[in-house]
Amino acid sequence: MKRRDLEKRLRQVGCYLKREGASHSLWINPKNGTIEAVPRHNEIKEALAKKILKSLGAD
């Protein structure tokens, strides 16, 4: 999955970027307070993308 597509889906459910790190970006879901690290690669493996979406309640 492309990183921009993953970020778009996260924004659609109300998640936002908390901060940028060196190799990861931290995204937070304010509804449940969950924070998840998203790697800063152009292409993110499908299994990891599904785990991030599920963790942040965007599945």
Secondary structure as UniProt FT lines:
FT   HELIX           3..12
FT   TURN            13..14
FT   STRAND          16..20
FT   STRAND          24..29
FT   TURN            30..33
FT   STRAND          34..39
FT   HELIX           46..55
FT   TURN            56..57
//
